[in-house]
Amino acid sequence: MLYTCFKMSAPIKSYVFGNKFKHFVLYSWKFPMRTNVPYNCYYNKPCMRFLSNTAQKERKKFKLKWVLLGGVALGAAVGGIGTILVPSFSWNGSAAQVKKVDEKVRTPIAPSRQINSKSDNSGLKLTLYQYQTCPFCCKVRAFLDYYGFSYNVIEVNPVLRKEIKWSNYRKVPILVCEEHGEKEQHLRDSSLIVSVMSTLLVRKGDSLEEVLKFFPTLSYSEDGKTKLEQLNRHAVMFGSEENKSAREEEKKWREWADNKLVHYLSPNVYRTPSESLQSFHYFSDVGEWERLFPAWERHLVVYVGAAAMYLIGKRLKKKYSMKEDVRETLYDACNHWVKAIGKNRSFMGGAKPNLADLAVFGILNPIEGCEAFQDVLQNSSLGPWYAKTKDEVRSRAGAGLLTEYCYDKHFQHKSELGVAGS
């Protein structure tokens, strides 16, 4: 007996003061020890071997339960969270086909907020379904604000998306347009929305329904599947050849913003777990999630979303062949944009922003409060252009074009009434 106790003293001392004790305290305290643990387990076996077979099964069940619960929560959250700041492109349909796509009747709900502009007498009733920090939604808001449109905003819950349950199209933005009390048109895809509304402004004699005919849908077969492509989504239909080179440049950089720049955001904003969590807290604050959504939904989006987007950001980094330090890719893209503008122009549009300026500004605007954007301001030449564009959007500097549109529409409407009454 004394010999046995003497031989046990060394392994027991090693267990108490060595790594085995630390592992036991950190990982095994939740699971009851069993009395039938053999002495030789204390020498060099992993911590799991301290447990009996029953205890090991309990531990595995415990882990499995939380993996399953985590998977369910993650799947529910990522489905909505992914579109907060993860670009995804697919065909969005055209407004002319809305009745074929949307089978349910839209139920009007109280807007999250209303944007009112004194310069808007267009007779257009606009409702924007959006996520506050979605780059594509920010692009549409930048356009509407710059030109001085009045519109209602409905903030969509990124998890449940019950605000757009009337639509089979489960993404944002969706712009619902009603012209002079006529039937609604549902515009999807941020670039299409901007092109349609811009065409409406420059073609003052055309109604919204007539403008939509310039944006047809092409159907084709690929790999045995039928696919649809929206034509002219980056084009404004002026109806003349005036300033053709400037329009081509504008279209080129709008496409660059959608196909290149926007994909560099997520790997930068969600670069590390701490950055990812900080970004989601910022999104919650600027999107007023605390006011608009229940606490459990907000916490689900913030914490599960931060973890999910950190992992997704890693995948996107590889997919878009970004540099090892993803910040460098974002710096290069911003410098590339500023270099294209040149030293002799304030904006890509010259003295005033054009649609390319508004697209790039709208894509970068949602990350303004994130660490990534502060790094961009310090390590690239973007800052002066961004500040000037922001001032132009806030001051509704393009409202003159909307005022002209409203003036012409007013007299056109009066003329039509006069003809009808004669």
C-alpha positions in Angstrom: 0.0 0.0 0.0 2.8 2.4 0.9 4.6 1.5 -2.3 1.5 2.2 -4.3 1.0 5.6 -2.7 4.6 6.5 -3.3 4.3 5.5 -7.0 1.1 7.6 -7.4 2.6 10.7 -5.9 4.5 11.7 -9.1 1.6 11.5 -11.5 -0.7 13.2 -9.1 1.8 16.0 -8.6 2.1 16.3 -12.4 -1.6 16.4 -12.8 -2.2 19.0 -10.1 0.5 21.4 -11.2 0.8 20.6 -14.9 -1.3 21.1 -18.1 -3.7 18.3 -17.2 -5.1 20.3 -14.3 -5.6 23.4 -16.5 -7.4 21.4 -19.2 -9.6 19.8 -16.6 -10.6 23.2 -15.1 -11.2 24.8 -18.4 -13.0 22.1 -20.3 -14.3 19.4 -18.0 -15.9 21.2 -15.0 -19.4 20.9 -16.6 -19.3 17.1 -16.7 -19.3 15.0 -13.5 -16.2 12.9 -12.8 -16.6 9.2 -12.4 -15.1 7.3 -9.5 -14.0 4.4 -11.6 -11.2 6.3 -13.5 -8.1 4.0 -13.6 -4.9 5.4 -12.1 -2.9 5.2 -15.3 -5.2 7.8 -17.0 -3.4 10.5 -15.1 -0.1 10.0 -16.8 -0.4 11.1 -20.4 -4.0 10.7 -21.7 -6.1 13.6 -23.0 -8.6 15.2 -20.7 -11.5 13.4 -22.3 -10.0 10.1 -21.0 -10.6 11.2 -17.5 -14.3 10.7 -18.1 -16.2 7.5 -18.2 -17.9 6.3 -21.4 -21.2 7.6 -20.1 -19.7 11.1 -19.4 -18.0 11.2 -22.8 -21.4 10.4 -24.5 -23.0 13.2 -22.5 -20.3 15.6 -23.6 -20.7 14.7 -27.2 -24.5 15.2 -26.9 -23.9 18.6 -25.3 -21.7 19.7 -28.2 -24.0 18.3 -30.8 -27.0 20.1 -29.3 -25.2 23.5 -29.5 -23.9 22.9 -33.0 -27.4 22.2 -34.2 -28.9 25.2 -32.4 -26.1 27.4 -33.7 -26.6 26.0 -37.2 -30.3 26.8 -37.2 -29.7 30.3 -35.8 -26.9 30.9 -38.3 -29.0 29.8 -41.3 -31.9 31.9 -40.3 -29.8 35.0 -39.8 -27.4 34.7 -42.8 -30.3 34.4 -45.2 -31.2 38.0 -44.3 -28.0 39.3 -43.0 -26.1 38.4 -46.1 -27.8 41.2 -48.1 -26.9 43.9 -45.5 -23.5 44.3 -46.9 -22.8 41.3 -49.1 -23.3 42.1 -52.8 -25.2 39.5 -54.8 -26.3 39.9 -58.4 -29.1 38.2 -60.1 -31.8 39.2 -62.6 -34.3 41.4 -60.9 -37.0 41.6 -63.4 -38.5 44.7 -64.9 -41.4 46.8 -63.6 -43.4 46.1 -66.7 -43.5 42.4 -65.6 -44.3 43.0 -62.0 -47.8 41.5 -62.1 -46.4 38.3 -63.4 -43.7 38.1 -60.7 -45.6 39.4 -57.7 -48.6 37.3 -57.1 -49.7 38.9 -53.8 -51.3 42.3 -53.4 -48.9 44.7 -51.6 -50.3 45.7 -48.2 -49.4 49.4 -47.4 -47.6 49.8 -44.0 -46.5 52.8 -42.1 -43.2 54.1 -43.4 -40.1 54.0 -41.1 -39.5 57.6 -42.1 -40.5 60.1 -44.8 -38.2 62.2 -46.9 -39.9 65.4 -48.1 -38.5 67.8 -50.7 -40.0 71.2 -51.7 -38.7 70.8 -55.2 -40.8 67.7 -55.9 -44.1 68.4 -57.5 -43.8 65.5 -59.9 -47.0 63.6 -58.9 -44.9 60.5 -58.2 -45.5 58.6 -55.0 -42.3 56.7 -54.2 -41.8 54.0 -51.5 -38.4 52.5 -51.0 -38.1 49.1 -49.3 -34.5 48.9 -48.1 -31.8 48.0 -45.6 -30.2 51.2 -44.3 -26.6 49.9 -44.8 -27.1 47.9 -48.0 -24.7 49.5 -50.6 -27.3 49.1 -53.4 -30.0 50.8 -51.3 -27.6 53.6 -50.4 -27.0 54.0 -54.1 -30.7 54.5 -54.8 -31.0 56.9 -51.8 -28.1 59.0 -53.0 -29.8 59.3 -56.4 -33.2 60.3 -55.0 -31.7 62.7 -52.5 -29.4 64.4 -55.0 -32.2 65.1 -57.5 -34.6 66.1 -54.7 -37.3 63.4 -54.8 -39.7 63.0 -52.0 -40.1 59.3 -50.9 -41.1 57.1 -48.1 -38.7 54.6 -46.6 -39.7 51.2 -45.2 -36.9 49.5 -43.3 -37.0 45.7 -44.0 -36.2 43.3 -41.2 -33.1 41.5 -42.5 -34.0 38.2 -40.8 -37.8 37.8 -41.3 -38.3 40.2 -44.2 -42.0 40.3 -43.5 -42.2 43.8 -44.9 -41.7 42.4 -48.5 -43.7 39.2 -48.0 -46.0 40.5 -50.8 -43.2 40.1 -53.3 -41.7 36.8 -54.6 -38.5 38.8 -55.1 -36.8 38.6 -51.7 -34.1 41.2 -52.1 -33.8 44.9 -51.7 -34.0 47.6 -52.9 -37.5 47.7 -54.3 -38.9 51.0 -55.4 -42.7 51.2 -55.6 -43.8 54.0 -58.0 -47.3 55.4 -58.4 -47.7 58.1 -61.0 -50.7 60.4 -60.7 -52.8 57.7 -58.9 -52.3 55.2 -61.7 -51.2 51.5 -61.1 -48.1 50.8 -59.2 -44.9 49.9 -60.8 -42.3 47.9 -58.8 -38.7 48.6 -59.8 -36.0 46.3 -58.7 -32.2 46.3 -59.0 -30.5 49.5 -57.9 -28.8 50.3 -61.3 -32.1 49.7 -63.1 -34.0 51.9 -60.7 -31.5 54.7 -61.2 -31.5 54.3 -65.0 -35.3 54.3 -65.2 -35.8 57.3 -63.0 -33.0 59.2 -64.8 -34.6 58.4 -68.2 -37.9 59.7 -66.8 -36.3 63.0 -65.9 -34.7 63.6 -69.3 -37.7 62.4 -71.4 -40.2 64.8 -70.0 -43.0 63.9 -72.3 -43.0 60.2 -71.5 -44.8 58.5 -68.7 -43.2 55.9 -66.4 -44.9 53.1 -68.2 -43.6 54.4 -71.5 -40.0 54.7 -70.1 -40.1 51.1 -68.9 -40.3 49.9 -72.6 -36.6 51.0 -73.0 -35.5 48.3 -70.5 -36.7 44.9 -72.0 -35.9 41.5 -70.6 -33.8 39.0 -72.6 -34.5 35.3 -72.1 -31.9 32.7 -73.0 -30.9 29.2 -72.3 -27.6 28.2 -70.6 -26.6 24.8 -69.4 -30.1 23.6 -69.9 -31.6 26.4 -67.7 -33.6 29.4 -68.7 -32.0 32.6 -67.7 -33.2 36.2 -67.9 -31.1 39.3 -68.4 -32.2 42.9 -67.9 -31.0 45.0 -70.9 -29.8 48.6 -70.6 -29.6 48.5 -66.8 -26.7 50.9 -66.8 -27.9 53.2 -69.6 -30.0 56.4 -69.6 -32.1 56.7 -72.8 -31.6 60.4 -73.8 -32.9 59.9 -77.4 -30.0 61.8 -78.9 -26.3 61.5 -79.6 -25.3 64.6 -77.6 -22.4 64.1 -75.2 -22.0 60.5 -76.3 -18.5 60.1 -75.0 -19.4 61.4 -71.5 -22.4 59.0 -71.4 -20.2 56.1 -72.3 -17.7 57.0 -69.6 -20.5 57.3 -67.1 -21.8 53.9 -68.0 -18.4 52.3 -67.8 -17.8 53.5 -64.3 -21.3 52.6 -63.1 -20.5 49.1 -64.2 -17.1 49.2 -62.5 -18.8 50.2 -59.2 -21.2 47.2 -59.5 -18.8 44.6 -60.8 -15.6 45.6 -58.9 -15.8 48.1 -56.1 -18.8 46.8 -54.2 -17.2 43.3 -53.8 -14.2 44.8 -52.0 -16.4 46.0 -49.1 -17.3 42.8 -47.1 -13.8 41.4 -46.8 -12.6 44.8 -45.4 -15.6 45.6 -43.1 -15.6 42.0 -41.7 -11.8 41.6 -41.8 -11.4 40.5 -38.2 -14.0 39.3 -35.6 -13.7 42.6 -33.7 -14.1 44.7 -36.8 -17.1 42.6 -37.8 -18.8 43.1 -34.5 -18.0 46.8 -34.5 -19.5 47.1 -38.0 -22.7 45.4 -37.0 -23.1 47.6 -33.9 -22.7 50.6 -36.3 -25.3 49.2 -38.7 -27.7 48.8 -35.8 -27.2 52.4 -34.7 -27.5 54.0 -38.1 -30.4 51.7 -39.1 -32.3 52.3 -35.8 -32.8 48.6 -35.3 -33.4 49.2 -31.6 -36.5 51.3 -32.4 -37.7 49.2 -35.4 -37.1 45.6 -34.4 -37.6 43.4 -31.3 -34.5 43.0 -29.0 -34.0 39.3 -29.8 -34.0 39.9 -33.5 -31.5 42.7 -33.2 -29.2 40.7 -31.0 -29.5 37.7 -33.4 -28.5 39.9 -36.4 -25.7 41.7 -34.6 -23.9 38.7 -32.9 -24.7 35.8 -35.2 -24.4 38.1 -38.2 -20.9 39.3 -37.1 -19.7 35.8 -36.8 -21.3 34.7 -40.1 -20.0 37.6 -42.1 -16.5 37.2 -40.8 -16.4 33.8 -42.4 -18.2 34.9 -45.5 -15.7 37.8 -45.9 -12.8 35.2 -46.0 -14.6 33.4 -48.8 -15.2 36.6 -50.8 -11.5 37.6 -50.4 -10.5 34.4 -52.3 -13.4 34.6 -54.8 -12.4 38.1 -56.0 -8.7 37.5 -55.9 -8.0 40.2 -53.4 -4.5 40.9 -51.9 -3.4 39.2 -48.7 -4.0 42.5 -46.9 -7.5 43.3 -48.2 -7.1 46.9 -47.3 -4.6 47.3 -50.1 -7.1 46.2 -52.6 -9.6 48.7 -51.4 -7.0 51.5 -51.3 -6.0 50.7 -54.9 -9.7 50.8 -56.1 -10.3 54.2 -54.5 -7.1 55.6 -55.9 -8.0 54.2 -59.3 -11.3 56.0 -59.2 -9.8 59.3 -58.1 -7.1 59.0 -60.8 -9.8 58.5 -63.5 -11.5 61.7 -62.4 -8.2 63.6 -62.8 -7.0 66.9 -61.4 -9.0 69.1 -63.7 -12.4 67.9 -62.6 -14.2 68.0 -59.3 -16.3 65.0 -60.2 -16.5 62.3 -62.9 -19.4 64.5 -64.3 -17.2 67.6 -64.3 -18.5 70.5 -62.2 -21.4 68.4 -60.9 -21.7 64.7 -59.9 -23.1 62.3 -62.6 -24.6 58.9 -62.0 -21.1 57.3 -61.7 -20.3 59.7 -58.9 -23.5 58.9 -57.2 -23.0 55.1 -57.6 -19.5 55.1 -56.1 -20.6 57.4 -53.3 -23.7 55.3 -52.6 -21.6 52.1 -52.4 -19.0 53.6 -50.0 -21.5 55.5 -47.8 -22.8 52.5 -45.7 -19.3 51.8 -44.3 -18.6 55.5 -43.4 -18.7 54.6 -39.6 -16.6 51.5 -39.9 -12.9 51.2 -39.2 -12.2 50.2 -42.9 -13.5 53.6 -44.2 -11.4 55.6 -41.7 -8.3 53.6 -43.0 -9.3 54.5 -46.6 -9.4 58.2 -45.8 -6.0 58.0 -44.2 -4.3 55.8 -46.9 -5.9 56.9 -50.2 -6.7 60.1 -52.0 -10.5 59.5 -51.8 -11.3 62.0 -49.0 -11.7 65.3 -50.9 -13.9 63.8 -53.6 -16.0 62.0 -51.1 -16.6 65.1 -48.9 -17.6 67.2 -51.9 -20.0 64.5 -53.2 -21.6 64.2 -49.8 -22.2 67.9 -49.7 -23.8 67.8 -53.1 -26.1 65.0 -52.2 -27.2 66.5 -48.9 -27.9 69.9 -50.5 -30.0 68.3 -53.2 -27.8 70.0 -55.8 -29.4 68.2 -58.7 -33.0 69.3 -57.8 -33.0 71.8 -60.7 -33.6 68.9 -63.2 -36.5 67.6 -61.2 -37.9 71.1 -61.0 -37.8 71.4 -64.8 -39.5 68.0 -65.1 -42.3 69.0 -62.7 -42.8 72.3 -64.6 -43.1 70.6 -68.0 -45.3 67.9 -66.5 -47.6 70.5 -65.0 -48.3 72.3 -68.2 -48.5 69.0 -70.1 -51.2 67.9 -67.7 -53.1 71.1 -68.0 -52.9 70.9 -71.8 -54.3 67.4 -71.7 -57.2 68.5 -69.5 -57.9 71.4 -71.9 -58.0 69.1 -74.9 -60.2 66.7 -73.0 -62.7 69.4 -72.1 -63.0 70.9 -75.6 
